[in-house]
Amino acid sequence: MKSKIRAGIALGIVFAIFTILYFAIPYPHKNESTYILAYVFLVVAFLAQIYVVYLAFSNSSSIKSKLYGWPIFNVGITYFVLQTILTAIVSMVNAYYYFPIWIVITLSILLMGFTAIGLISTKVAKEIVEQQDDNTAAKTSFIDQLRANSKIFLESVSHEPLKKKAADLLELIKFSDPVSNESVLAIEEEIDVNYEELVSTYKKGDYGLSEQKMDSLSSLIKQRNSICKSSK
């Protein structure tokens, strides 16, 4: 948020300085309409930055999402810079030669059109990448959660005969295929149930049943990994 505010302030200062110089410097204008219209297009470019910032950074809750918004922001800034340069050149040329208004309109509209195309294409690209990231996060959520939960529990196993088995199970989970798919949804539900039963039986002190649950859980995870591998 602070970076966006600073960028907005900097842009506003540049626009204000240019506006003051544009109207304060006393030089002739061969075509008054061209002089005014060139500035109007600059105002449009400046106001467009408000929408560009919204387009680039709205709904950007994560750092990665904000990074994806920078190409959109760069397109907007490039438009403003180029329109500023065009306005300055037109004004300087118009001070000595009659500058036809249709040239200003044509160049500014073309610049606006190319900018619109750039904004649309970068926005689409941002949405595609964000969707892919969301899909990946959803597909890896099961194994990520299992790793987090099992690490805490399995590392806390203190019953000596189960320590080695718990360590092996933790290692198996750690290096399991991270990406889920529809073909493993059923077995992942079994893994969840089995894991909860393992935690419950161990806490009750039923170490014999806990060992069976560890073996069962290990077998289910190996089956899941095998299915994941064969479905790729």
C-alpha positions in Angstrom: 0.0 0.0 0.0 2.8 2.4 0.9 4.6 1.8 -2.4 1.4 2.5 -4.3 0.9 5.8 -2.4 4.5 6.9 -3.1 4.1 6.0 -6.8 0.9 8.0 -6.9 2.5 11.0 -5.2 5.5 10.9 -7.5 3.3 10.7 -10.6 1.2 13.6 -9.3 4.3 15.7 -8.7 5.6 15.0 -12.2 2.2 15.9 -13.7 1.9 19.1 -11.6 5.4 20.3 -12.6 4.8 19.6 -16.3 1.4 21.4 -16.1 3.0 24.5 -14.5 5.8 24.6 -17.1 3.4 23.9 -19.9 1.2 26.9 -19.2 3.8 29.2 -17.5 6.5 29.4 -20.2 5.6 32.2 -22.5 6.0 31.0 -26.1 3.7 31.4 -29.1 1.3 28.7 -30.4 0.7 28.6 -34.1 -2.3 26.4 -33.5 -4.1 27.0 -30.2 -6.4 24.0 -30.6 -3.5 21.6 -31.0 -1.8 23.2 -27.9 -4.9 22.6 -25.7 -5.9 19.1 -27.1 -2.3 17.8 -26.6 -2.7 18.7 -22.9 -6.2 17.2 -22.7 -4.7 13.8 -23.9 -2.0 14.1 -21.2 -4.7 14.6 -18.5 -6.5 11.5 -19.8 -3.2 9.5 -19.6 -2.7 10.8 -16.0 -6.2 9.9 -14.9 -5.9 6.5 -16.5 -3.2 5.6 -14.0 -5.9 5.4 -11.3 -7.6 2.6 -13.2 -4.2 1.0 -14.0 -3.2 0.8 -10.4 -6.6 -0.7 -9.5 -6.3 -3.2 -12.3 -2.8 -4.2 -11.3 -3.1 -4.5 -7.6 -6.8 -5.0 -6.7 -7.4 -8.4 -5.0 -3.7 -8.9 -4.6 -3.5 -10.4 -1.2 -0.2 -12.2 -1.6 3.2 -10.9 -2.5 3.3 -13.2 -5.6 0.0 -11.7 -6.8 1.3 -8.2 -6.4 4.4 -9.1 -8.4 2.1 -10.3 -11.2 0.5 -6.9 -11.2 3.7 -5.0 -12.0 3.7 -5.7 -15.8 0.2 -4.1 -15.9 1.5 -1.1 -13.9 4.5 -0.8 -16.2 2.2 -0.6 -19.2 0.3 2.2 -17.6 3.4 4.2 -16.7 4.9 3.7 -20.1 1.7 5.2 -21.6 1.9 8.2 -19.3 5.6 8.8 -20.1 5.1 8.5 -23.9 2.0 10.8 -23.8 4.0 13.3 -21.8 6.8 13.2 -24.4 4.4 13.5 -27.2 2.6 16.5 -25.6 6.0 18.2 -25.1 7.2 17.6 -28.6 3.9 18.8 -30.1 3.9 21.9 -28.0 7.5 22.8 -29.0 7.0 22.2 -32.7 3.7 24.1 -32.6 5.5 27.1 -31.2 7.3 27.6 -34.5 5.2 25.7 -37.1 1.5 25.1 -37.6 0.9 21.7 -36.2 -2.3 20.1 -37.6 -4.7 18.9 -34.9 -5.5 15.7 -36.7 -1.9 14.5 -36.2 -2.2 14.9 -32.4 -5.5 13.1 -32.3 -4.2 10.2 -34.5 -1.0 9.7 -32.5 -2.7 10.0 -29.1 -5.5 7.6 -30.1 -3.0 5.1 -31.5 -1.0 5.3 -28.2 -4.2 4.9 -26.2 -5.2 1.9 -28.3 -1.8 0.1 -28.0 -1.9 0.8 -24.3 -5.4 -0.8 -24.0 -4.2 -3.9 -25.9 -1.2 -4.1 -23.6 -3.3 -3.8 -20.4 -5.8 -6.4 -21.6 -3.0 -8.9 -22.6 -1.1 -8.4 -19.3 -4.2 -8.6 -17.2 -5.2 -11.9 -18.9 -1.7 -13.3 -18.3 -1.9 -12.3 -14.7 -5.2 -14.0 -14.2 -4.0 -17.2 -15.9 -0.8 -17.4 -13.8 -2.8 -16.7 -10.6 -5.3 -19.4 -11.5 -2.5 -21.9 -12.1 -1.0 -21.0 -8.7 -4.4 -21.4 -7.0 -4.9 -24.8 -8.7 -1.4 -25.9 -7.7 -2.1 -24.8 -4.1 -5.4 -26.7 -4.0 -3.7 -29.9 -5.4 -0.9 -29.8 -2.8 -3.1 -28.8 0.2 -3.6 -32.5 1.3 0.0 -33.5 1.5 1.1 -30.1 2.9 -1.4 -30.5 5.7 -0.5 -34.1 6.3 3.2 -33.3 6.5 2.6 -30.5 8.9 0.4 -32.5 11.3 2.3 -35.7 11.1 5.7 -34.0 11.8 4.4 -32.7 15.1 2.9 -36.0 16.1 5.4 -38.5 14.8 8.4 -36.6 16.2 6.7 -36.7 19.6 6.4 -40.5 19.7 8.4 -41.6 22.7 7.5 -45.3 23.0 10.8 -46.9 22.1 9.5 -49.8 20.0 7.6 -47.3 17.8 10.2 -44.7 17.4 11.9 -46.2 14.3 8.6 -47.0 12.7 7.4 -43.4 13.3 10.6 -42.0 11.8 10.2 -44.2 8.7 6.6 -43.1 8.3 7.5 -39.4 8.7 10.2 -39.9 6.0 7.7 -41.6 3.7 5.2 -38.7 4.1 8.0 -36.1 3.6 8.9 -37.5 0.2 5.4 -38.4 -1.0 4.1 -37.0 -4.3 3.0 -33.5 -3.4 0.3 -33.2 -6.2 -3.1 -34.8 -5.7 -5.6 -35.6 -8.4 -9.1 -37.1 -8.7 -7.8 -40.7 -8.8 -6.4 -40.4 -5.2 -9.2 -38.6 -3.5 -10.8 -41.7 -2.1 -7.5 -43.1 -0.7 -6.6 -39.7 0.7 -9.8 -39.8 2.7 -8.7 -43.2 4.0 -5.3 -41.8 4.9 -7.0 -39.0 6.9 -9.2 -41.4 8.8 -6.3 -43.8 9.5 -4.1 -40.9 10.7 -6.7 -39.7 13.1 -7.2 -43.2 14.4 -3.4 -43.6 14.9 -3.2 -40.4 16.9 -6.2 -41.4 19.0 -4.9 -45.0 19.8 -1.4 -43.8 20.6 -2.7 -41.2 23.0 -4.8 -43.9 24.7 -1.6 -45.9 25.2 -2.6 -48.8 22.9 0.8 -49.2 21.4 0.0 -52.6 19.7 -2.9 -51.1 17.7 -0.8 -47.9 17.1 1.8 -50.1 15.4 -0.9 -51.6 13.2 -2.2 -48.2 12.3 1.3 -47.0 11.3 1.7 -50.0 9.0 -1.7 -49.4 7.5 -1.0 -45.7 7.1 2.3 -46.5 5.5 0.7 -48.9 3.1 -2.0 -46.4 2.1 0.5 -43.6 1.4 2.6 -46.0 -0.8 -0.6 -46.9 -2.7 -1.3 -43.2 -3.1 2.2 -42.5 -4.4 1.9 -45.3 -6.8 -1.4 -44.1 -8.2 0.0 -40.5 -8.5 3.0 -41.8 -10.4 0.9 -44.0 -12.8 -1.6 -41.2 -13.6 1.1 -38.8 -14.8 
